[in-house]
Amino acid sequence: MPARTGSARRRLVNAALLAGVLTGCSEAPPDGPKALADASASASASADAKSAVAVSGGSIGAAGSACDLPVAFDIAEGWKAEAVDAEAATEKAGDSGTGIGGELADALLHQGPVTAACEVDAKPAGHIGYLRVWTGDPGEDDARAVLEAFVAAEGGASRAEYRTFRTGGLAGAEVEYLYTSKLLDETKRERALAVTTSSGPVVLHLGGMDTQEHEAMLPAYELAKRTLRAG
């Protein structure tokens, strides 16, 4: 599957034309520009957040849970998971008859080799952001290759730092990078991880309204990573 349109376009498209297609896919931008130095200076805060422990509010991924996925993992207490039906969302957006809505929804719901499958909303827990799950078709690419393609499709990603990890019997790749939106005039930190399964690759992505919100949500991301296992 070819790389899709960059995230800056997806966020604006969602806000202007696709409200309700993928619930809350655009985090509200902060007041004023976010400088690169501000994002880079968050390293110590990131370390503190990663060492914090999020309380589990249950798990998703298994059949019968909020999201049926190739993997399962715990979500933080207060966070709310909701499945994303990309095919149905695209069809709904295309009902205008112009075909434009369907094309925009398709750009919104795909990134690189994966498709949106689930999003876990942090707003009920007091944060502005999402932990999103993307899935793809089985293939020959390993987790690192999948993750690199995902980041490349982000459009505006830089300073990507990759590493490997193992958890729950799965071997995966993880990346931390900066995302700069020229349209929104902001730079913020984001993270993602990828694993491959017999059902295809899975990517977990943590964004956030800005770097501060991103760091505040890290304990939930670390909980998901630590409890990640084959579904």
C-alpha beads as a LAMMPS data file, in Angstrom:
LAMMPS data file: protein, C-alpha beads

231 atoms
230 bonds

1 atom types
1 bond types

-500.0 500.0 xlo xhi
-500.0 500.0 ylo yhi
-500.0 500.0 zlo zhi

Masses

1 110.0

Atoms # bond

1 1 1 0.000 0.000 0.000
2 1 1 1.557 3.395 -0.942
3 1 1 2.219 6.073 1.617
4 1 1 -0.711 8.379 2.196
5 1 1 -1.181 12.110 2.606
6 1 1 0.669 13.760 5.540
7 1 1 -0.890 14.257 8.930
8 1 1 -1.159 18.042 8.660
9 1 1 -3.641 17.678 5.832
10 1 1 -5.456 14.882 7.658
11 1 1 -5.949 17.017 10.765
12 1 1 -7.362 19.969 8.832
13 1 1 -9.530 17.741 6.666
14 1 1 -11.000 16.097 9.737
15 1 1 -11.741 19.413 11.436
16 1 1 -13.333 21.004 8.386
17 1 1 -15.057 18.215 6.476
18 1 1 -14.966 14.883 8.276
19 1 1 -16.297 15.559 11.750
20 1 1 -17.713 12.293 13.026
21 1 1 -15.851 10.045 10.569
22 1 1 -13.041 9.292 12.985
23 1 1 -13.988 10.634 16.398
24 1 1 -11.645 13.349 17.574
25 1 1 -8.844 12.544 15.165
26 1 1 -7.586 16.122 15.412
27 1 1 -6.206 17.287 18.722
28 1 1 -6.841 20.979 19.305
29 1 1 -3.753 23.104 18.560
30 1 1 -2.193 25.028 21.441
31 1 1 -2.290 28.803 21.696
32 1 1 0.686 30.261 19.824
33 1 1 3.611 28.542 18.063
34 1 1 5.525 25.672 19.640
35 1 1 9.242 26.080 19.040
36 1 1 11.578 23.222 18.289
37 1 1 13.603 24.077 21.362
38 1 1 10.545 23.614 23.573
39 1 1 10.003 20.099 22.250
40 1 1 13.664 19.184 22.518
41 1 1 13.891 20.497 26.089
42 1 1 11.303 17.974 27.291
43 1 1 13.768 15.071 27.672
44 1 1 13.846 15.156 31.471
45 1 1 10.064 15.456 31.699
46 1 1 9.795 12.493 29.346
47 1 1 11.998 10.365 31.591
48 1 1 9.907 11.261 34.629
49 1 1 6.668 10.455 32.806
50 1 1 7.959 7.100 31.580
51 1 1 8.854 6.119 35.138
52 1 1 5.329 6.910 36.349
53 1 1 2.902 4.029 36.646
54 1 1 -0.528 4.187 35.029
55 1 1 -3.336 2.238 36.676
56 1 1 -4.927 -0.283 34.345
57 1 1 -8.550 0.302 33.433
58 1 1 -8.935 -3.016 31.619
59 1 1 -7.679 -4.439 28.355
60 1 1 -8.646 -4.257 24.702
61 1 1 -7.850 -6.372 21.669
62 1 1 -9.548 -9.639 22.514
63 1 1 -12.813 -10.607 20.852
64 1 1 -15.682 -8.963 22.699
65 1 1 -13.592 -6.004 23.886
66 1 1 -14.062 -2.448 22.627
67 1 1 -11.561 -3.118 19.825
68 1 1 -10.950 -6.530 18.240
69 1 1 -7.254 -6.519 17.297
70 1 1 -4.391 -8.909 16.438
71 1 1 -2.860 -7.918 19.795
72 1 1 -4.164 -7.153 23.274
73 1 1 -2.957 -4.610 25.826
74 1 1 -4.093 -2.733 28.919
75 1 1 -5.436 0.801 28.693
76 1 1 -5.073 3.359 31.461
77 1 1 -7.867 3.939 33.923
78 1 1 -10.336 6.525 32.639
79 1 1 -9.288 6.236 28.990
80 1 1 -12.049 5.194 26.573
81 1 1 -11.484 2.875 23.604
82 1 1 -13.594 2.892 20.445
83 1 1 -13.222 0.766 17.328
84 1 1 -12.759 2.453 13.938
85 1 1 -14.414 0.876 10.909
86 1 1 -12.361 2.469 8.143
87 1 1 -14.370 0.955 5.293
88 1 1 -17.717 2.079 6.699
89 1 1 -16.336 5.540 7.523
90 1 1 -15.054 5.993 3.978
91 1 1 -18.389 4.919 2.507
92 1 1 -20.254 7.280 4.837
93 1 1 -18.021 10.198 3.880
94 1 1 -18.538 9.435 0.199
95 1 1 -22.327 9.568 0.417
96 1 1 -22.252 13.238 -0.626
97 1 1 -22.145 12.025 -4.216
98 1 1 -19.105 14.119 -5.151
99 1 1 -16.590 11.431 -4.245
100 1 1 -14.402 14.030 -2.536
101 1 1 -15.535 13.073 0.955
102 1 1 -14.597 9.446 0.395
103 1 1 -11.151 10.386 -0.901
104 1 1 -10.494 12.614 2.099
105 1 1 -11.688 9.962 4.521
106 1 1 -9.405 7.461 2.834
107 1 1 -6.450 9.833 3.387
108 1 1 -7.463 10.347 7.005
109 1 1 -7.862 6.677 7.839
110 1 1 -4.629 5.364 6.312
111 1 1 -1.006 6.123 7.061
112 1 1 1.684 4.310 5.138
113 1 1 1.041 0.538 5.222
114 1 1 -1.576 0.584 7.997
115 1 1 -5.204 1.552 8.529
116 1 1 -6.879 3.072 11.585
117 1 1 -8.527 0.345 13.663
118 1 1 -9.006 1.734 17.169
119 1 1 -8.514 4.893 19.154
120 1 1 -8.235 5.279 22.916
121 1 1 -9.379 8.714 24.051
122 1 1 -7.553 10.377 26.958
123 1 1 -10.107 13.158 27.476
124 1 1 -12.133 11.255 30.113
125 1 1 -8.885 11.023 32.114
126 1 1 -8.223 14.748 31.783
127 1 1 -5.795 14.858 28.853
128 1 1 -6.096 16.007 25.239
129 1 1 -4.864 13.262 22.962
130 1 1 -5.260 9.696 21.801
131 1 1 -3.468 6.385 21.722
132 1 1 -4.337 5.117 18.250
133 1 1 -4.014 1.602 16.891
134 1 1 -3.356 0.959 13.203
135 1 1 -3.355 -2.462 11.524
136 1 1 -2.233 -3.759 8.140
137 1 1 -2.252 -6.784 5.905
138 1 1 0.304 -9.574 6.412
139 1 1 3.520 -9.036 4.486
140 1 1 7.273 -9.527 4.493
141 1 1 8.238 -6.236 6.193
142 1 1 9.521 -6.478 9.749
143 1 1 8.399 -4.156 12.551
144 1 1 11.162 -1.611 11.874
145 1 1 10.279 -1.349 8.177
146 1 1 6.582 -0.922 8.984
147 1 1 7.365 1.783 11.522
148 1 1 9.692 3.633 9.151
149 1 1 6.978 3.677 6.475
150 1 1 4.449 4.907 9.035
151 1 1 6.699 7.788 10.113
152 1 1 7.604 8.653 6.511
153 1 1 3.908 9.073 5.761
154 1 1 3.562 11.474 8.692
155 1 1 4.827 14.371 6.577
156 1 1 6.751 16.733 8.858
157 1 1 8.458 14.107 11.020
158 1 1 12.116 14.634 11.942
159 1 1 14.803 13.529 14.389
160 1 1 13.419 10.000 14.528
161 1 1 15.185 7.735 17.021
162 1 1 14.480 4.012 16.641
163 1 1 15.055 1.191 19.090
164 1 1 13.925 -2.396 19.564
165 1 1 11.993 -3.952 22.415
166 1 1 10.450 -7.255 23.483
167 1 1 7.259 -7.747 25.453
168 1 1 4.629 -10.449 25.860
169 1 1 6.475 -12.767 23.510
170 1 1 6.539 -10.112 20.779
171 1 1 9.587 -8.426 19.230
172 1 1 8.969 -4.895 18.066
173 1 1 10.401 -1.537 17.074
174 1 1 9.754 1.808 18.697
175 1 1 10.356 5.370 17.534
176 1 1 10.385 8.781 19.164
177 1 1 10.334 11.786 16.836
178 1 1 9.364 15.406 16.376
179 1 1 6.404 16.367 14.232
180 1 1 6.337 19.870 12.768
181 1 1 3.165 21.219 11.206
182 1 1 3.898 24.127 8.869
183 1 1 0.199 24.921 8.640
184 1 1 -0.319 25.022 12.403
185 1 1 3.156 26.459 13.132
186 1 1 3.975 23.992 15.907
187 1 1 6.515 21.318 16.724
188 1 1 5.712 18.542 19.157
189 1 1 7.000 15.179 20.257
190 1 1 5.295 11.939 19.220
191 1 1 5.915 8.209 19.721
192 1 1 4.915 5.001 18.026
193 1 1 5.711 1.317 18.191
194 1 1 5.132 -1.544 15.809
195 1 1 4.970 -5.320 16.024
196 1 1 4.207 -7.926 13.404
197 1 1 1.757 -10.778 13.886
198 1 1 0.405 -13.594 11.745
199 1 1 -2.586 -11.334 11.057
200 1 1 -0.406 -8.437 9.935
201 1 1 1.472 -5.489 11.445
202 1 1 0.136 -3.400 14.315
203 1 1 1.200 0.173 15.115
204 1 1 0.412 2.006 18.366
205 1 1 0.818 5.780 18.099
206 1 1 0.730 8.402 20.842
207 1 1 0.284 11.998 19.764
208 1 1 -1.222 14.745 21.889
209 1 1 -2.267 18.365 21.624
210 1 1 1.328 19.435 22.281
211 1 1 4.525 18.055 23.783
212 1 1 3.374 18.783 27.333
213 1 1 0.197 16.752 26.870
214 1 1 2.196 14.046 25.127
215 1 1 4.529 13.692 28.091
216 1 1 1.611 13.654 30.525
217 1 1 0.099 10.707 28.637
218 1 1 3.318 8.670 28.512
219 1 1 2.413 6.462 31.507
220 1 1 -0.612 5.207 29.544
221 1 1 1.567 4.515 26.506
222 1 1 4.130 2.681 28.644
223 1 1 1.338 0.617 30.203
224 1 1 0.156 -0.421 26.744
225 1 1 3.695 -1.261 25.661
226 1 1 4.470 -3.214 28.823
227 1 1 1.291 -5.312 28.604
228 1 1 1.280 -5.779 24.819
229 1 1 0.782 -9.404 23.827
230 1 1 -0.490 -11.484 20.931
231 1 1 -4.277 -11.485 20.771

Bonds

1 1 1 2
2 1 2 3
3 1 3 4
4 1 4 5
5 1 5 6
6 1 6 7
7 1 7 8
8 1 8 9
9 1 9 10
10 1 10 11
11 1 11 12
12 1 12 13
13 1 13 14
14 1 14 15
15 1 15 16
16 1 16 17
17 1 17 18
18 1 18 19
19 1 19 20
20 1 20 21
21 1 21 22
22 1 22 23
23 1 23 24
24 1 24 25
25 1 25 26
26 1 26 27
27 1 27 28
28 1 28 29
29 1 29 30
30 1 30 31
31 1 31 32
32 1 32 33
33 1 33 34
34 1 34 35
35 1 35 36
36 1 36 37
37 1 37 38
38 1 38 39
39 1 39 40
40 1 40 41
41 1 41 42
42 1 42 43
43 1 43 44
44 1 44 45
45 1 45 46
46 1 46 47
47 1 47 48
48 1 48 49
49 1 49 50
50 1 50 51
51 1 51 52
52 1 52 53
53 1 53 54
54 1 54 55
55 1 55 56
56 1 56 57
57 1 57 58
58 1 58 59
59 1 59 60
60 1 60 61
61 1 61 62
62 1 62 63
63 1 63 64
64 1 64 65
65 1 65 66
66 1 66 67
67 1 67 68
68 1 68 69
69 1 69 70
70 1 70 71
71 1 71 72
72 1 72 73
73 1 73 74
74 1 74 75
75 1 75 76
76 1 76 77
77 1 77 78
78 1 78 79
79 1 79 80
80 1 80 81
81 1 81 82
82 1 82 83
83 1 83 84
84 1 84 85
85 1 85 86
86 1 86 87
87 1 87 88
88 1 88 89
89 1 89 90
90 1 90 91
91 1 91 92
92 1 92 93
93 1 93 94
94 1 94 95
95 1 95 96
96 1 96 97
97 1 97 98
98 1 98 99
99 1 99 100
100 1 100 101
101 1 101 102
102 1 102 103
103 1 103 104
104 1 104 105
105 1 105 106
106 1 106 107
107 1 107 108
108 1 108 109
109 1 109 110
110 1 110 111
111 1 111 112
112 1 112 113
113 1 113 114
114 1 114 115
115 1 115 116
116 1 116 117
117 1 117 118
118 1 118 119
119 1 119 120
120 1 120 121
121 1 121 122
122 1 122 123
123 1 123 124
124 1 124 125
125 1 125 126
126 1 126 127
127 1 127 128
128 1 128 129
129 1 129 130
130 1 130 131
131 1 131 132
132 1 132 133
133 1 133 134
134 1 134 135
135 1 135 136
136 1 136 137
137 1 137 138
138 1 138 139
139 1 139 140
140 1 140 141
141 1 141 142
142 1 142 143
143 1 143 144
144 1 144 145
145 1 145 146
146 1 146 147
147 1 147 148
148 1 148 149
149 1 149 150
150 1 150 151
151 1 151 152
152 1 152 153
153 1 153 154
154 1 154 155
155 1 155 156
156 1 156 157
157 1 157 158
158 1 158 159
159 1 159 160
160 1 160 161
161 1 161 162
162 1 162 163
163 1 163 164
164 1 164 165
165 1 165 166
166 1 166 167
167 1 167 168
168 1 168 169
169 1 169 170
170 1 170 171
171 1 171 172
172 1 172 173
173 1 173 174
174 1 174 175
175 1 175 176
176 1 176 177
177 1 177 178
178 1 178 179
179 1 179 180
180 1 180 181
181 1 181 182
182 1 182 183
183 1 183 184
184 1 184 185
185 1 185 186
186 1 186 187
187 1 187 188
188 1 188 189
189 1 189 190
190 1 190 191
191 1 191 192
192 1 192 193
193 1 193 194
194 1 194 195
195 1 195 196
196 1 196 197
197 1 197 198
198 1 198 199
199 1 199 200
200 1 200 201
201 1 201 202
202 1 202 203
203 1 203 204
204 1 204 205
205 1 205 206
206 1 206 207
207 1 207 208
208 1 208 209
209 1 209 210
210 1 210 211
211 1 211 212
212 1 212 213
213 1 213 214
214 1 214 215
215 1 215 216
216 1 216 217
217 1 217 218
218 1 218 219
219 1 219 220
220 1 220 221
221 1 221 222
222 1 222 223
223 1 223 224
224 1 224 225
225 1 225 226
226 1 226 227
227 1 227 228
228 1 228 229
229 1 229 230
230 1 230 231
